[in-house]
Amino acid sequence: LWDGKMARYSATINGCTQAAITGIDRIDPACFGVTDYDRLTGKAKDFVERAEKDIGKPVTLISTGPEMSQIIDLRGEL
C-alpha cells in the first residue's frame, strides 16, 4: 500500500535527492526481470510517476525482482 504523504515526509526529513522503488513487479507481475524502463507496463510507469510526484524527487533505481541483475538504473539519465 502506497502512502504518498508518508513518502514525502520521509524523503524530506532524510534529505532525499533521488529515490529507489523495490518490488515494482508486485505492482504488475509482467514487469518481473525487466531491465529497461521503456519495457515497463503502463501501470508500473504510472506508479513510478506517482511516486516521483509524491516524493518530489526523481526515481532513479527500480527493482524488478530479487536478483541484483533485475534492476533498472536511471541515474545516468539525470
N, C-alpha and C positions, 0 to 999 in steps of 0.2 A: 504494500500500500504506500503510495507516494504522498508525502506531506510537504508541499511547496513552501509553506511558511516556515516550517522547521528547517528545511534545507537551506533557505536563505539565511535564517538566523545562525545556523551552524557555520555556513560559509563566511558570514560577516565576522563572527567572533573569533574564527580561526584564521582570518586573513587570507582566505582562498583567492588564488589568482586564476585557477583553472580547476576543472573537476573531472572525475572519473566515474563512470557508471559500470557497475558489475551486474552480471546476470541479465543482460538485455534479451537473452534467449528465453528468459522466463516471461518477458512481456509478449514475445512472439517466438515460439519454438522454431519457426522457419529460419531464424537468424543464427541458429546453432552453428558455430565454427566459421562464420563469415569473417573475412579479414579485410574487406573493402567497404567503406561507408556507402558507396553507391549501390551495393548489393543488399543493404538492409531493406526490410519491408517498410512500407509507408507507416505502418503502426509503430514500428521501432523508431523511425526518424521523427515522427510526431512526438514520441516520448522524449527523445534527446532534445528537440527544440523546446518542449515544455520545461524540461529541467534547466536548460540554459536561461530561459526567460525567468523562471522562478528564482534561480540562484543568482542571476545577474553576471555570470561568468561563462566562458566557453567550456564545453565538454571536449576534452582532448584525448581521453582514453575510454574505450568502450569494450568491456569484456563480453565475449560471445560464447564462452564455455569455460570449463575448469582448467584447461591447459594454457601455459604461457604463450603458446603459438596462436591461441584463439583470442586475439585482441586486435582492435582497430586503433591505430596510433595516429592521431591528427595533430600532434604537436608541431610537426614541420609545416603545417598549413596556417599557423598563426601569423 
